[in-house]
Amino acid sequence: MKRNTQTLLNWNQLAQAYHDKFMEMNLYNTTYDRFCAVIEKDDAHILELGCGPGNITNYILEQKPYYSILATDTAPSMIELGKINVPKAQFQLLDVRDMLELNTTFDAILGGFVVPYLDSKETEQFIADSFQMLNENGILYFSCIEKEKQYSETQTSSDGKVTMEVNYHEAAHLLKSLEKNQFHLLLIFRIDYPKPNGTSDIHLVIIAQKKSQ
C-alpha cells in the first residue's frame, strides 16, 4: 500500500538521532519484562512493528535469547541500523498498516510507540489485525501517549528540520477496541515521560491476551 513519501523521508532522516536517544533507554524495561513473563512459550515467535534501530528487540533478546523476532519498520535507515545493532534478529521493511501481508501468525506482537503515528481508525485496525495474526493465547503489547485525541498535533524535531503528526489516544477507547476484538487486558502501565521543556507526558503501555475461542 502506498504511504506518505514525506513521512518515510522524515523517519529516514531521524534514524540516527532516534538511535542515539533510545538505544540505551531503560525507562520501559519493566514493561518489556512483564511482556516476556506472560508469553507462554520459551521459543516464542514474535513480530515487532515500528522497530526503529532495534532497541526493544535487542533488550528482549538479551533476556530471552531463544525467542525468534521478526522486527519491522517502514524506514530503510531504521532497518539498516537494526541489522547492525541486533544481528540475531530478522529485519524486514513493513508498514504496520500492511501487517496482514506477512500472511503468518505469531505468539506475540509488539508495537512499542507505533500507535502515536496511527489515527483512531488505524489503531482500531491495528488491534483487529493483531488478533488475526496471533496464535491462541497470543500476547499483544503496545504503547502510546495518553491524552484526549483532539490534542493530537504536529511536532518538530529538536533541530527544526523534521515535522511529524503525533496522535494521542484515550485509554477508554483503546480498552473498548481490545474488548471488541476479543482481547483480555492483562496489564496496564502509566509512565511519566519528561519533556525538554520541563513538562511531561503520560505514556500508556497495554499488554493484552487473545481470548481462547
Secondary structure, 3 states (H helix, E strand, C coil): CCCCHHHHHHHHHHHHHHHHHHCCCCCCHHHHHHHHHHCCCCCCEEEEECCCCCHHHHHHHHHCCCCEEEEEECCHHHHHHHHHHCCCCEEEECCHHHHHHHCCCEEEEEECCCHHHCCHHHHHHHHHHHHHHEEEEEEEEEEEEECCHHHCEEEECCCCCCEEEECCECHHHHHHHHHHCCEEEEEEEEEEEECCCCCEEEEEEEEEEECCC
